[in-house]
């Protein structure tokens, strides 16, 4: 989008299924391109990203408080890695899976079967403002690798990186019309759904997800939604308190804390809480102020006041209900029932919750409807055991956020944090729909014959022979032989 907010010539302001149909007829169908051809385009894109990363950084300059180094490490490098993952793995993941004789029911003799992965068609990707290149970019290249046509609705103010992605994809051989950038306006999503799509992938708030899901339901269109988070951090006995504090400060600093899996709730044993507080204060004090929207700041100020009234202690000043920047807010002695621990908050805020043990921590953590991510700090064996009991889509041990950038890992939430996954093998497969194909050889088709007397005895004998316990099989075999002789006489 240009500075004066007038649409770029490459931005699609109106769209319908007929429009994309015409373009596909002219330039050939992307879905008909073999996987090698599709991955060649993605390889070309990866090389273009490496050569022109500075242009991507420039396209992201409207992201407030973001340095060039952070754009490169948090968005551009992970996008290139996601492309390389597809180059290596997509052909095998999308190849038809042939089912051999092993496990085939006996009565399906002569049948060969395979499972195919086919594109949906038109996939609408709704991008967020916090990572306006990485998140819709990875989703787009996965959808394209699967053979879909892609429509991207950027967050307001962030058409530029998507337009650059479109340009580089087409320079790498993507047929024009296979990737379209839509207008940023809020009503674009509703218009495009009415125009006809086959799948939607959305990254956004729980409220947005709920509204879009209701609209999709009227058209029976499937979706993948990565929604809000209020991530928990569990500090086990034996954890390095200084390392935990450094990690939490990193989570508050990265991208201005506008990260869906930034730490928000820290559950720590009471005997360790004071040491962790002191360490956090040392590390957080150096974090500069970051821009926070006025509505978010006002909501956070109200939640913080309510928490303090209920007994929490702010480690510093509470945020003011005005525009401008905000330094991190750390609240100690928070309690599980506080709204501050239940709501989605896209601002640098951290609540320390003293608990008796990790059983109490797990129970307290379940009070939030969000289950996107979580982190555990402490001895690895104990941390692994606790990770298996945490209700969240992704868990990191002795680290925060960064390991989730591994392109091999799927990413998604539970409950109010959404459904389905993006990225990794599972994310690629979510961009496909399943088709099964069965082929029967030979000429014997007993099921084509009209029903006969004694068919019930034959079926029951076969059932007991194939699925009965050891004590029933001998009798079932005799019953089956008798039923077959009776059929042959008839």
Number of C-alpha atoms within 10 A of each C-alpha: 22 11 8 6 10 9 16 15 8 15 20 17 16 12 19 14 15 11 12 19 13 12 15 18 9 11 13 14 17 22 20 10 12 12 18 13 15 23 23 16 23 27 19 18 26 24 16 17 20 13 10 12 16 15 12 22 21 13 19 23 16 13 16 13 16 16 13 15 11 14 23 16 12 18 22 23 17 19 25 22 17 25 25 19 18 25 20 11 14 23 17 11 16 20 13 16 14 14 14 11 14 6 7 14 10 11 9 11 14 15 17 16 17 14 16 16 20 19 23 21 20 22 25 28 27 24 27 20 16 21 22 23 28 24 22 25 26 24 27 25 27 29 27 25 31 30 26 26 27 26 24 29 28 27 20 16 18 25 28 23 23 28 22 16 22 23 16 21 23 18 15 18 15 23 19 19 22 24 26 21 24 26 24 24 13 12 9 18 21 13 14 19 22 16 14 17 22 19 24 24 24 24 24 20 20 20 12 14 22 15 11 18 19 11 16 19 11 10 13 12 15 14 23 22 28 25 27 28 32 27 26 32 27 28 27 22 17 11 18 15 22 16 16 23 21 17 20 22 25 20 25 26 22 18 22 26 24 20 21 24 22 32 28 28 25 27 27 23 20 14 12 17 21 14 13 19 17 14 18 22 15 13 16 20 12 12 16 13 15 21 16 22 15 15 12 15 23 17 14 25 19 16 18 25 15 15 24 17 10 14 13 20 17 18 15 13 11 19 20 15 15 14 14 13 16 21 24 26 22 24 24 22 19 25 19 23 13 19 16 28 28 20 16 24 24 23 24 29 23 27 26 23 25 22 22 12 15 17 12 14 22 18 11 18 27 16 14 23 18 26 27 28 29 29 25 27 25 19 16 14 9 14 20 16 10 18 19 10 10 21 19 23 20 22 25 19 19 19 17 23 21 11 13 17 20 15 23 17 17 19 22 23 23 22 16 22 26 27 18 18 24 27 26 22 20 16 23 25 22 23 29 22 13 12 11 12 11 11 9 13 10 8 7 10 11 9 7 7 7 6 10 9 10 13 14 12 15 19 13 14 23 21 14 19 20 14 10 14 10 9 8 13 18 14 13 20 16 13 18 21 15 15 20 17 10 14 14 8 6 9
